[in-house]
């Protein structure tokens, strides 16, 4: 969200591509904060980060992701959120229920 707002404040020529980038970054930020469509939102955030890293998408002159190391950090965070999933208090957890990981006992366990 911060990146989209910063991008909006700095860009003076608002073309359709720049407006699309701004809207997508703000919507993805809101989805991640609320916890709705978490895996989809992190996939879009990661693809936007990759696009910004390789210069496929316009990048703001100032903002959160100014250097390549912060872009890589954003990718790592997006991958972590995508693999962990939504939190306990997210909208996804309310809609689909909390997920519980059950680790089965191994059959070769000789302890009683």
N, C-alpha and C positions, 0 to 999 in steps of 0.2 A: 504494500500500500504506500509506504513511504517513497519507494522508488518511483511509482507512478505519479504521485503528487509532485515530487521533485522534478520529474520529467515535464509535467504540465506547466509548472511555474517557470521553467527555463526556456522552453521552446516557444519561439515567437511565430513560426510558420506552422500552423496546425493543419497538416495534410491528412488524408484518410488513413495512411499507414501509421503515422505518429499518433493519431487519435485512437486507432485500434490498439496499439501497444499500451497506451495509457489506460484505456478501459480494461484490457485484459489483465494488466498488472494489479490494478485496484480490485477487480473482481476476484482474482486468485488470492490476493491478500485477505480479503474479507472471508472467502471460503475457508482458508486455512485458519484464520482466527476463530471462526465459529465452529469449525470442525465438520463441515458439510462437504461431501464428495472429496474426502481427503486425498485419496490415492490419485484421482484424476487431477486435482489441483496441484499436487506435487509434481505430477508428470508434466503439466503445462509450465509450471515454474522452472523445472529442470530444463525443458526444451527452450524456454525463453532465455535462461542463463547460458545455455550452449550457443544459442543464436547470437546473443550479445557478445559472447567470448570470441566467436569467429567472425564477427562483423556482419552477420546476416541481418540483424535488427539494428535500428538506430539506437545508439547509447547516449544517455545524457552526459553533459559535461561535468556535472557534480551529482553526487548522490551516494547511495550505500555501496554500490559495486563499481568502484573507480578503477581498481587494479585487477590483474589476473588472479592474484592470490585470494582476493575477496570473492571473486567469481567462483573459484574452485571451492572455497569454503561454503558458498551458497549451494553449490552442487552436492557437496557432502551432506549438508544439512537436509536438503531435499530428498536425497537417497535414504537418510536415516528416518525421516518422517514417513516416507513411502513404505519402508519396510516395517516400521513399528505400527503404523496405522493411527487412527484417531484416539484421542484420550478418553478417559472415563466420563468426563463431563461434556463431551462433544455431542453435536446433533446426530452424527452417525451412530454413536453408542445408544442414544435414545431411540432412534428409528429401528436399528437392526439388533440391538442388544449388545451387552458386553461380551467380548470374546475371552474365553478362558483356555489356556494352554495346559493340557494334562499330559504329563510325562509318564508313560507306562513303565511298570516295573519290568526289568529284564528277566528272561527265563533262566539265565545261567547264574542268577544270584543265589549263592549257597547259604547266605545268612538267613536266619529265621527271625 
